[in-house]
């Protein structure tokens, strides 16, 4: 019978904090592969639509990876402790479909974090250059519009990837 072993949330968080998507290997090969796909997608799309990526964002996004590494280990441990696991449940947890659905949550969090950080950075640059009105407009409207736009783009792309990877509808019922 297939089993799940517990993972230490602190170790999961630290590995993901320092290694980014590579740290998800601690949770399993499918979580690792899903995190790589999500990271590449995030970077490629932002590059294609030519949005600014401040140099410090590469390091700040590691906070999101670290948080998800911690939460994934916590969810895994709760799953093991509190549920009567069947062999089918274990197979499902270890499946690529489940890992990809979990990592799309990571993608959406990265998008939201990116828009707040970049919007705040652009507003700061506007204020620093004496363009007060532009800075206020970025804070009031720009961050929300950018978040809506990027969430729409990445949500659509996530849906396409779920079709491509044949992720079951059962995760969304």
Protein Blocks (a to p, Z undefined) as FASTA:
>chain_A
ZZdddddfklmmmmmmmnommlmmmnojklmmmmmmmmmmmmmmmmmnopacdfklmmmm
mmmmmmmmmmmmmmmmmmmmmpccdfklmmmmmpmklmmmmmmmmmmmmmmmmmmmmmmm
mmmmmmmnopamlmmmmmmmmmmmmmmmmmmmmmmmmmmmmmmnopafklmZZ
